[in-house]
Amino acid sequence: MNFLSKETTAAYLDAGVWGSKAIKEAKLFGNVKVVASSKETHYDRIPDSYAVPDDAVYFHYTTNNTIEGTQMHAIPAVNIPLVADMSSDILSRQMDFNRFDFIYAGAQKNIGAAGVNLVVANKGFLEKGNTGIPSMMEYRQHVANGSMLNTPPVFAIYVCLLTLRWLKSIGGVAAMEMINDKKASLLYNTLESLPVFHLPVAPQDRSLMNAVFTMKDPVLEASFLQACKEEGMVGVKGHRSVGGFRISLYNALPLSSVETLTALMKHFASKHG
Ligand SMILES: Cc1ncc(COP(=O)(O)O)c(C=O)c1O
């Protein structure tokens, strides 16, 4: 709504449910060129060869596909403004934020509580944005009003402050990245070593935030879920749209939780393998 119009075209990468929802919404406001899609293979990978047209007004992609468990490990090289939905991996790893013209991220994964949305914008890009849209939807108006165009959700913002202070106290994003790498390696290595589990995602595109897996024998899924429940582990079920299992490794999850889960996986595999 801010950057696209009926006379212009924006380029989008379709690598997951959230990206495809962004495409659907963008089509309400202008022309959309989908440069590549992995929909046909159930979004089990990030499309790897595509060309982004230089005359598009921006290129939009999702850095981490929360539901499907894929992640873009490199920032795409494009000649046009780069726009990213970083909702599910912001602050989980170091990134060159200067490469982006517009970043948005819901706070509820790695920043704080639901109700807050982080937006980082290149001022020059923002200045070129559309006018004549509702004030509440116009990013420039939020900037002009110091993010207080309407009543801010103060408690949710306070939770963000506490979370960011905690992140700083442990050494910031660099330290967090090392912990996240350890968590993801432990989990993926364990899953790979146990033939009872199946990893559907292309190895090079595996997400360090959301590990998705299924059981080779689907009959065992209910018993695995039950085993997790008995040990007090909840939230391991995959998103309702894809099934299987999904372990979210957001910043707040300690390495010890992954150690406990992988021990359970090994025990389960020894009984059912
Ligand atoms: C990558 C991504 N984008 C967008 C959303 C939607 O966020 P919200 O529910 O805050 O609108 C989510 C939610 O999980 C997400 O993971």
The ligand as an SDF file (V2000), in Angstrom:
LIG
                    3D

 16 16  0  0  0  0  0  0  0  0999 V2000
    7.4360  -14.8630    8.7850 C   0  0  0  0  0  0  0  0  0  0  0  0
    6.0940  -14.4270    9.3350 C   0  0  0  0  0  0  0  0  0  0  0  0
    5.4500  -13.3920    8.7620 N   0  0  0  0  0  0  0  0  0  0  0  0
    4.2790  -12.9660    9.2130 C   0  0  0  0  0  0  0  0  0  0  0  0
    3.6650  -13.5690   10.2930 C   0  0  0  0  0  0  0  0  0  0  0  0
    2.3280  -13.0480   10.7410 C   0  0  0  0  0  0  0  0  0  0  0  0
    2.4860  -12.4230   11.9620 O   0  0  0  0  0  0  0  0  0  0  0  0
    1.1870  -11.8560   12.7100 P   0  0  0  0  0  0  0  0  0  0  0  0
    0.4400  -13.0510   13.1750 O   0  0  0  0  0  0  0  0  0  0  0  0
    1.7760  -11.0650   13.8410 O   0  0  0  0  0  0  0  0  0  0  0  0
    0.4480  -11.0390   11.7280 O   0  0  0  0  0  0  0  0  0  0  0  0
    4.2760  -14.6510   10.9390 C   0  0  0  0  0  0  0  0  0  0  0  0
    3.6390  -15.3130   12.0660 C   0  0  0  0  0  0  0  0  0  0  0  0
    4.0200  -16.3610   12.5210 O   0  0  0  0  0  0  0  0  0  0  0  0
    5.5200  -15.0910   10.4350 C   0  0  0  0  0  0  0  0  0  0  0  0
    6.1490  -16.1140   11.0030 O   0  0  0  0  0  0  0  0  0  0  0  0
  1  2  1  0
  2  3  1  0
  2 15  2  0
  3  4  2  0
  4  5  1  0
  5  6  1  0
  5 12  2  0
  6  7  1  0
  7  8  1  0
  8  9  2  0
  8 10  1  0
  8 11  1  0
 12 13  1  0
 12 15  1  0
 13 14  2  0
 15 16  1  0
M  END
$$$$
